[in-house]
Each structure stands twice: as structure tokens, then as C-alpha cells.
Amino acid sequence: MRKIFMAVVVMVVIAAVTPYWFGREIENHYDAYIDEIRHRQALRVVTAEFQRGWLESRSHTVLELPQLRLLLDFQQRFGHGPFPQIGAIGSYTGFTPRMVDAISDLRIGGSDESVPIVISARVALDGTTQGQIDLPSATMALDPQRQLDTVASTGWFEFSPQGPVHLRLPLPKSALATPGGSLELEKLALEIESTPTPQGIPLAATAIDIGRLQWRDTVTAARTTITEFELRSRLTDNKGLLEYRLQAAAEGIVANHDPEFYGPAIFDLDIKGLDSAAIASARDSLPAMPQSAMSLIPILIAIFDAGQPELHAALDVQTSEGAIEGRLNLLRQPGVTVSNVLGLLQAVQLNAHLLFPDSAVALFFMARSIGGATEREDARAQFQEWIDRGYLRRRTDKRYEIKVRYMNHELLVNEMRLEPTQ
């Protein structure tokens, strides 16, 4: 009986002490997370407060996205392990030992009047995290000039310390209003799977599907509608060489000021032969570099000089007046070492070919008309000048054609040498 009593006492002590230990671990993870963010240029830490309790802790974190002028305001509750019960995720119940249950209320824009997006998570002892994202049916003011309308939906995510990340988020309907116009999305579904390389580069596969996308311009009242849009991207590693593949397709594209219907439309991009170590080195050196285009040149040279980089792109859009077809191939010439900008120009080999009908020209002029009548007329004059110089050729099928070839410092447009002054 005495042994049973002592065992019970030990279990009670462990049950009482372990939540405190888990609380300290959670606070350490939080501090490390905030410290990592402080070294990122895309985010700025405005507020980072952590209040640790015995069974439950709370934090208040405000992050700023300076480029978008947005605030992300997190109010978080952490239920300490090994058996926390704060109702983090209804579908994950029971007494499986875990480090923490967490509930985060995210307010975009930092306004107390905005409706929170609830992010619930359950973190296992090995760090594996499962959770869900609950988006409300609400109107949220991102800032005084931008407003987001959403329909209620629930997403799901999972990741582990070993690297795999999986995110699935459906959005039945949403709309973003800005001073320039409004963007409406219907039947959007986002899915991401990611696993990092030894250098920490995420090898990811992304799928985006949108049933209908429409942009309405505030100034011109023009509407552009894209139906049945899908995008697939994948980054893979083959023995230290990265390959990025992107494929985008749309069933139809309609602009209300243009009687022409475009579609199906397909775009394919393939970038291969990038050295994984060079990319990782470039990523690590970016935070310490000054923000200027010139500072990126040494990084680009280092990336281009490693591996066997090449780029291939293809565009095919069907129209009633003839297809829009585009091809672009950019290769590194074999045996050429890059050490400066001139060397980079010598190492590049480019071939491009573009065909398009009159309807595509009209769509281009319509897009330029957003800037006003003067900009539209300048575009027409520039287009006519290209025809007069022979940079654009009219084919027998009534489509315009342009071919571009660059090699060994020589640039040819429709087989005519183009001098630097041109």
C-alpha cells in the first residue's frame, strides 16, 4: 500500500510540475521565433509580449508588413502539456500527451473592431503540429483604403520539425476593395506541400484553383474576367540542382471593352540547373546587403556561374483571330565563366519568338488607356515605329511576328542586327 501511495504522489507531482516545464519550453520557442522574425526584412516586430502561467500562458504579438502597410495582430492562448484542454481543435480530442494546445485570434489591420481569424493548433511532444484555420463571414478593414469581404470557411494544416508542411485552404467567395478597383474570387482552393533541403530551401508543390476571378477598375469601369483558372508549381532537387516548374491555365479571359474572347490559355515556365548551395548562400547574404538593384548583381553572377542554369517559357492563347504563341529560351553558354557583368552578358544565349493577332494589339492599347489618352497614343506611335523598322512583321495569316536572338554580344531582331544605340 505504501508503494502505491508513493507512486500516486510521484504521479501527482509530475502532473503538477510538467505543465510548468512545458510553459518554459513554449516561452523559449516564442522568444526564438520573435528573434528570427527580427532578422527578416519582410516583417517588423511591433509588439512581442509573453505572460507565462502554470497551466496556461498568453501572448500578444503584432507584426507589420511594411511593403503592404498591414498589421498582423495575434492574441494567443497556450494550454501547457502534457494533457492541455483549452478546446484548441474539436476534431483532435483525447488524452494523447502533447506539448501545447494553442488558439490564436488574428486580426488583419490591428483594429479591435475587425473580426478575428481563428487559428487553432495542437503540438505533439515531437513537435508535429496539426491545426485548422477558421475564416468568418465578415467584412474586414485591412486599412482605411482596403476592405476584405469573406464567406465562412475552414482550412487545415500540418507540419513537423523534420520539415514536411501541408496546407489546404478553401475560399468559397471573397472580395478585396481598393482605391484602384475591386477583385472578386469565387471557388478558390489553395493547397501547399513543402519539404526543406539540407540547405533549408523549401521544396514545395503548390496548387491554386479559382472558379472565377474578376477585376473591376475604379477609373475606367472596365472589367476583366478569368474563368476556371488553375496554377501548379513545383520546386524539386536533383542531386544538388534545383528545378522550378510553373504551369498556369485558364478556360477563358474576357475584357468587357473588348469583343474578343481569349481561351483556353496556357502558360508554362521551366527553370532548371540552379545550384542549390549557391541559392542558399544568396538567401543567407540578402539580409546583410543594402537595398539596391546593383547589390544584387554579384548574387546573380554567383548563381549563374554555378550549375547549368537554363530557362524555358511557352505561352499559347486561342482567339478567333488566330492564336497568341510565345516561346522563350535562355541558356548559359557552355564553357563560359562569369566573373562580372560583361561576362554575364557573354554567357547568356537567348532565343524568343512571339506571334499575336490584331485582337491582342487592341487589348494592349486598352490596357495602356488606363494611363490616359496620351499614354494610349504614345503606345500606338511606338507600335507603328516597330512595324516601320521591321521589328514587327505582318504575316500572311494576319498575325504579327517578332523573333529575337542574342549570342556573343550580338542581338538580332527578325534577323536584323540591333545596335546598342537602337
C-alpha positions as CSV (number, residue, x, y, z in Angstrom):
1,M,0.0,0.0,0.0
2,R,2.8,2.4,0.8
3,K,4.4,1.8,-2.6
4,I,1.1,2.5,-4.3
5,F,0.7,5.7,-2.2
6,M,4.2,6.8,-3.2
7,A,3.6,6.1,-6.9
8,V,0.4,8.2,-6.7
9,V,2.3,11.0,-5.0
10,V,5.0,10.9,-7.7
11,M,2.4,10.9,-10.5
12,V,0.7,13.9,-8.9
13,V,4.0,15.8,-8.5
14,I,4.8,15.0,-12.2
15,A,1.4,16.1,-13.3
16,A,1.8,19.4,-11.4
17,V,5.4,20.2,-12.4
18,T,5.4,19.2,-16.1
19,P,3.0,21.9,-17.2
20,Y,5.3,24.5,-15.7
21,W,8.3,22.9,-17.6
22,F,6.2,22.9,-20.8
23,G,5.4,26.5,-20.2
24,R,9.0,27.4,-20.1
25,E,9.7,25.5,-23.3
26,I,6.9,27.3,-25.0
27,E,8.2,30.7,-23.9
28,N,11.7,29.7,-25.2
29,H,10.2,28.8,-28.5
30,Y,8.3,32.0,-28.6
31,D,11.4,34.1,-27.9
32,A,13.4,32.2,-30.6
33,Y,10.5,32.8,-33.1
34,I,10.4,36.5,-32.4
35,D,14.2,36.7,-32.6
36,E,14.1,35.0,-36.0
37,I,11.5,37.5,-37.3
38,R,13.6,40.5,-36.2
39,H,16.2,39.3,-38.7
40,R,13.7,39.3,-41.6
41,Q,13.3,42.3,-43.8
42,A,9.7,41.5,-44.8
43,L,8.4,41.6,-41.3
44,R,8.8,44.1,-38.4
45,V,8.0,43.2,-34.8
46,V,5.8,45.9,-33.3
47,T,4.7,44.1,-30.1
48,A,6.0,40.9,-28.5
49,E,4.6,40.1,-25.0
50,F,4.5,36.7,-23.3
51,Q,2.8,36.1,-20.0
52,R,3.6,32.6,-18.6
53,G,1.3,30.8,-16.2
54,W,1.3,27.4,-14.6
55,L,-1.3,25.6,-16.8
56,E,-1.9,28.3,-19.4
57,S,0.1,31.2,-20.9
58,R,-0.9,34.1,-23.2
59,S,0.9,36.2,-25.7
60,H,0.3,39.4,-27.7
61,T,2.2,39.7,-31.0
62,V,1.9,42.5,-33.6
63,L,3.8,42.2,-36.8
64,E,4.0,44.8,-39.6
65,L,4.3,44.1,-43.3
66,P,5.9,47.4,-44.3
67,Q,5.6,46.8,-48.1
68,L,1.8,46.3,-47.8
69,R,1.4,48.7,-44.9
70,L,-0.5,46.0,-43.0
71,L,-0.5,45.0,-39.3
72,L,-1.0,41.3,-38.2
73,D,-2.3,41.3,-34.6
74,F,-2.2,37.9,-32.8
75,Q,-3.8,37.3,-29.4
76,Q,-2.7,33.8,-28.3
77,R,-3.6,31.3,-25.6
78,F,-1.3,28.3,-24.9
79,G,-2.5,25.3,-22.8
80,H,0.5,23.6,-21.4
81,G,1.3,19.9,-21.8
82,P,1.2,17.0,-21.2
83,F,-2.6,17.0,-21.2
84,P,-3.8,20.5,-22.0
85,Q,-7.5,21.0,-22.6
86,I,-8.4,24.5,-23.9
87,G,-10.5,23.3,-26.8
88,A,-8.0,24.0,-29.4
89,I,-9.3,21.7,-32.1
90,G,-12.6,19.9,-31.7
91,S,-11.6,17.0,-34.1
92,Y,-8.5,16.2,-32.1
93,T,-9.7,15.0,-28.7
94,G,-8.5,12.6,-26.0
95,F,-5.5,12.5,-23.7
96,T,-2.6,11.9,-26.1
97,P,0.5,13.5,-24.5
98,R,1.4,16.8,-26.3
99,M,3.4,19.9,-25.7
100,V,0.6,22.5,-26.1
101,D,-2.8,23.4,-27.4
102,A,-2.9,26.9,-28.9
103,I,-5.6,29.2,-30.0
104,S,-4.7,32.4,-31.9
105,D,-7.0,35.3,-32.9
106,L,-5.6,37.0,-35.9
107,R,-6.8,40.5,-36.8
108,I,-5.5,41.9,-40.1
109,G,-5.0,45.7,-39.8
110,G,-4.7,45.6,-36.0
111,S,-8.2,47.1,-35.4
112,D,-10.1,45.9,-32.4
113,E,-13.3,46.2,-34.4
114,S,-12.1,43.7,-37.1
115,V,-13.4,40.2,-37.0
116,P,-10.7,37.7,-35.9
117,I,-9.5,34.8,-38.0
118,V,-9.1,31.9,-35.5
119,I,-6.1,29.6,-35.9
120,S,-6.2,26.5,-33.6
121,A,-3.3,24.1,-33.3
122,R,-2.2,21.1,-31.3
123,V,1.6,20.5,-31.0
124,A,2.7,16.9,-30.2
125,L,5.8,16.1,-28.0
126,D,7.9,15.6,-31.1
127,G,6.9,19.0,-32.5
128,T,4.5,17.7,-35.1
129,T,1.7,20.3,-35.4
130,Q,-1.9,19.9,-36.7
131,G,-4.4,22.6,-36.8
132,Q,-7.2,24.4,-38.6
133,I,-7.9,27.9,-39.8
134,D,-11.5,29.3,-39.4
135,L,-12.3,32.2,-41.6
136,P,-15.5,34.1,-40.7
137,S,-18.2,35.6,-42.9
138,A,-17.2,39.1,-42.4
139,T,-16.1,42.5,-43.7
140,M,-12.6,43.3,-42.5
141,A,-10.9,46.7,-42.9
142,L,-7.3,46.0,-43.8
143,D,-6.6,49.7,-43.6
144,P,-8.6,52.9,-44.2
145,Q,-8.4,52.3,-48.0
146,R,-8.7,48.5,-48.4
147,Q,-11.5,46.2,-47.3
148,L,-11.8,42.4,-47.5
149,D,-15.2,40.5,-47.6
150,T,-15.1,36.8,-46.9
151,V,-17.6,33.9,-46.7
152,A,-17.0,31.4,-43.8
153,S,-14.6,28.5,-44.5
154,T,-12.3,26.2,-42.7
155,G,-8.8,25.2,-43.7
156,W,-6.3,22.6,-42.4
157,F,-2.6,22.5,-41.9
158,E,0.1,20.1,-40.6
159,F,3.9,20.4,-40.2
160,S,6.7,18.7,-38.3
161,P,10.3,19.5,-37.2
162,Q,11.6,17.1,-39.9
163,G,10.3,19.5,-42.5
164,P,7.1,18.4,-44.2
165,V,4.4,21.1,-44.4
166,H,0.9,20.6,-45.7
167,L,-1.7,23.4,-46.0
168,R,-5.2,23.2,-47.5
169,L,-7.5,26.2,-47.6
170,P,-10.8,26.6,-49.5
171,L,-12.4,30.0,-50.0
172,P,-15.9,29.8,-51.4
173,K,-16.1,33.5,-52.1
174,S,-14.1,36.6,-51.2
175,A,-13.7,40.2,-52.4
176,L,-11.0,42.8,-52.0
177,A,-11.9,46.5,-52.4
178,T,-9.1,49.0,-53.0
179,P,-8.9,52.6,-54.3
180,G,-7.9,51.4,-57.8
181,G,-10.6,48.8,-58.1
182,S,-12.1,45.6,-56.7
183,L,-11.1,41.9,-57.0
184,E,-13.6,39.2,-56.7
185,L,-12.8,35.5,-56.3
186,E,-15.1,32.5,-56.4
187,K,-14.4,28.9,-55.5
188,L,-10.8,29.4,-54.6
189,A,-8.8,26.4,-53.3
190,L,-5.2,26.6,-52.1
191,E,-3.0,23.5,-51.3
192,I,0.7,23.5,-50.4
193,E,3.1,20.7,-49.7
194,S,6.7,21.5,-48.7
195,T,9.8,19.8,-47.5
196,P,13.1,21.6,-46.9
197,T,16.5,20.5,-48.4
198,P,19.6,20.2,-46.1
199,Q,20.3,23.8,-47.0
200,G,16.9,24.8,-45.8
201,I,15.4,25.6,-49.2
202,P,11.7,24.5,-49.2
203,L,10.9,22.0,-52.0
204,A,7.3,22.8,-52.5
205,A,4.3,21.8,-54.6
206,T,1.5,24.4,-54.8
207,A,-1.9,24.1,-56.4
208,I,-4.3,27.1,-56.8
209,D,-7.7,26.7,-58.4
210,I,-10.2,29.6,-59.0
211,G,-13.6,29.1,-60.5
212,R,-14.0,32.8,-61.3
213,L,-11.8,35.9,-60.9
214,Q,-13.0,39.4,-61.8
215,W,-11.2,42.7,-61.6
216,R,-13.2,46.0,-61.9
217,D,-11.2,49.1,-62.5
218,T,-12.4,52.2,-60.5
219,V,-11.3,54.8,-63.0
220,T,-12.4,53.2,-66.3
221,A,-15.2,50.9,-65.0
222,A,-13.5,48.2,-67.1
223,R,-14.0,44.6,-66.1
224,T,-11.7,41.7,-66.8
225,T,-13.0,38.2,-66.0
226,I,-11.0,34.9,-65.9
227,T,-12.8,31.6,-65.6
228,E,-11.6,28.2,-64.5
229,F,-8.1,29.3,-63.6
230,E,-5.6,26.8,-62.3
231,L,-1.9,27.2,-61.3
232,R,0.5,24.4,-60.5
233,S,4.1,25.0,-59.3
234,R,6.8,22.6,-58.1
235,L,10.4,23.0,-56.9
236,T,12.5,19.8,-56.9
237,D,16.1,19.0,-56.2
238,N,18.1,16.6,-58.4
239,K,21.5,15.9,-56.9
240,G,22.0,19.5,-55.8
241,L,20.5,21.1,-58.8
242,L,17.1,22.8,-58.4
243,E,14.3,22.8,-61.0
244,Y,11.2,25.1,-60.8
245,R,8.2,24.3,-62.9
246,L,5.1,26.5,-63.2
247,Q,2.0,25.8,-65.2
248,A,-1.0,28.2,-65.4
249,A,-4.1,27.7,-67.4
250,A,-7.5,29.4,-67.9
251,E,-10.6,28.3,-69.7
252,G,-11.5,31.9,-70.7
253,I,-10.4,35.6,-70.4
254,V,-12.9,38.3,-71.2
255,A,-12.5,42.1,-71.0
256,N,-15.8,44.0,-71.3
257,H,-14.4,46.7,-73.6
258,D,-13.0,44.0,-76.0
259,P,-15.4,41.8,-78.0
260,E,-12.8,39.1,-78.3
261,F,-12.9,36.0,-76.1
262,Y,-9.5,34.6,-75.2
263,G,-9.1,31.0,-74.2
264,P,-8.1,28.4,-73.5
265,A,-4.9,30.0,-72.3
266,I,-1.8,28.1,-71.2
267,F,1.5,29.3,-69.8
268,D,4.4,27.0,-69.0
269,L,7.7,28.1,-67.2
270,D,10.6,25.7,-66.5
271,I,13.8,26.9,-64.8
272,K,16.4,24.2,-64.2
273,G,20.0,23.6,-63.4
274,L,20.2,26.1,-60.4
275,D,22.8,25.2,-57.9
276,S,21.1,24.5,-54.5
277,A,24.2,25.6,-52.5
278,A,24.5,28.9,-54.4
279,I,20.8,29.7,-53.9
280,A,21.1,29.0,-50.2
281,S,24.2,31.2,-50.0
282,A,22.4,34.0,-51.8
283,R,19.4,33.7,-49.4
284,D,21.6,33.9,-46.3
285,S,23.5,37.0,-47.6
286,L,20.5,39.1,-48.6
287,P,19.6,40.4,-45.1
288,A,23.1,41.9,-44.6
289,M,23.1,43.6,-48.0
290,P,22.0,47.2,-48.9
291,Q,18.6,47.5,-50.6
292,S,19.6,48.4,-54.2
293,A,19.4,46.7,-57.6
294,M,23.2,47.0,-58.0
295,S,23.8,45.0,-54.8
296,L,22.0,42.0,-56.4
297,I,24.4,41.8,-59.4
298,P,27.1,39.8,-57.5
299,I,24.5,37.4,-56.2
300,L,23.1,36.9,-59.7
301,I,26.5,36.3,-61.1
302,A,27.3,33.7,-58.4
303,I,24.1,31.9,-59.1
304,F,24.5,32.0,-62.9
305,D,28.1,30.8,-62.6
306,A,27.1,27.7,-60.6
307,G,25.3,24.7,-62.0
308,Q,23.9,24.7,-65.5
309,P,21.1,27.3,-65.4
310,E,18.5,27.5,-68.2
311,L,15.0,28.9,-68.6
312,H,12.2,27.8,-71.0
313,A,8.8,29.5,-71.3
314,A,5.8,28.9,-73.5
315,L,2.5,30.8,-74.0
316,D,-0.5,29.6,-76.0
317,V,-3.8,31.6,-76.1
318,Q,-6.5,30.7,-78.5
319,T,-8.5,33.6,-80.1
320,S,-11.0,33.7,-83.0
321,E,-8.5,35.8,-85.0
322,G,-5.6,33.5,-84.5
323,A,-3.6,32.1,-81.6
324,I,-1.1,34.1,-79.5
325,E,2.0,32.0,-79.3
326,G,5.2,32.8,-77.4
327,R,8.5,30.9,-76.8
328,L,11.5,31.9,-74.8
329,N,14.7,30.0,-74.2
330,L,17.5,31.4,-72.0
331,L,20.7,29.3,-71.7
332,R,24.1,29.6,-70.3
333,Q,26.7,29.0,-73.0
334,P,28.9,26.1,-72.1
335,G,32.5,26.7,-71.0
336,V,31.9,30.4,-70.2
337,T,32.9,31.5,-66.7
338,V,31.1,34.5,-65.3
339,S,33.0,36.9,-63.0
340,N,31.5,40.3,-63.9
341,V,28.5,42.0,-65.7
342,L,30.2,41.8,-69.1
343,G,31.0,38.1,-68.5
344,L,27.3,37.6,-67.6
345,L,26.3,39.1,-70.9
346,Q,28.7,36.9,-72.8
347,A,27.5,33.8,-71.1
348,V,23.8,34.3,-72.0
349,Q,22.2,32.8,-75.0
350,L,18.6,33.8,-75.8
351,N,16.0,32.8,-78.3
352,A,12.5,34.2,-78.3
353,H,9.5,34.0,-80.7
354,L,6.2,35.8,-80.4
355,L,3.1,35.6,-82.7
356,F,-0.2,37.6,-82.0
357,P,-3.3,38.8,-83.9
358,D,-4.9,42.2,-84.1
359,S,-7.1,41.4,-81.1
360,A,-4.1,41.2,-78.9
361,V,-2.9,44.6,-80.1
362,A,-6.3,46.1,-79.3
363,L,-6.2,44.5,-75.8
364,F,-2.7,46.1,-75.3
365,F,-3.9,49.5,-76.3
366,M,-6.9,49.1,-74.0
367,A,-4.6,48.3,-71.1
368,R,-2.5,51.4,-71.8
369,S,-5.6,53.6,-72.0
370,I,-5.8,53.3,-68.2
371,G,-3.0,55.8,-68.0
372,G,-4.9,58.3,-70.2
373,A,-5.3,59.2,-73.8
374,T,-1.7,60.5,-74.1
375,E,-0.3,57.2,-73.0
376,R,-2.5,55.3,-75.4
377,E,-1.4,57.4,-78.3
378,D,2.2,57.0,-77.4
379,A,1.7,53.3,-77.4
380,R,0.2,53.4,-80.9
381,A,3.1,55.5,-82.2
382,Q,5.6,53.1,-80.7
383,F,3.8,50.2,-82.2
384,Q,3.8,51.8,-85.7
385,E,7.5,52.6,-85.3
386,W,8.3,49.0,-84.6
387,I,6.5,48.0,-87.8
388,D,8.3,50.7,-89.8
389,R,11.7,49.5,-88.5
390,G,10.9,45.9,-89.2
391,Y,10.9,44.8,-85.6
392,L,7.3,43.6,-86.1
393,R,6.3,41.7,-89.3
394,R,2.9,41.1,-90.6
395,R,2.4,37.5,-91.7
396,T,0.1,36.1,-94.3
397,D,-2.1,34.7,-91.6
398,K,-2.7,38.3,-90.4
399,R,-0.7,37.8,-87.3
400,Y,2.3,39.9,-86.2
401,E,5.6,38.2,-85.6
402,I,8.8,39.1,-83.7
403,K,11.9,36.9,-83.4
404,V,14.7,37.8,-81.0
405,R,18.1,36.1,-80.8
406,Y,21.1,37.0,-78.6
407,M,24.5,35.3,-78.6
408,N,28.1,36.5,-78.2
409,H,27.1,40.2,-77.6
410,E,25.1,40.2,-80.8
411,L,21.3,41.0,-80.7
412,L,19.2,40.1,-83.7
413,V,15.5,41.2,-84.1
414,N,13.8,39.5,-87.0
415,E,17.3,38.6,-88.3
416,M,18.3,42.3,-88.2
417,R,21.3,43.3,-86.0
418,L,20.2,45.7,-83.4
419,E,22.9,48.2,-82.4
420,P,23.2,49.4,-78.7
421,T,22.0,52.9,-79.7
422,Q,18.8,51.4,-81.1
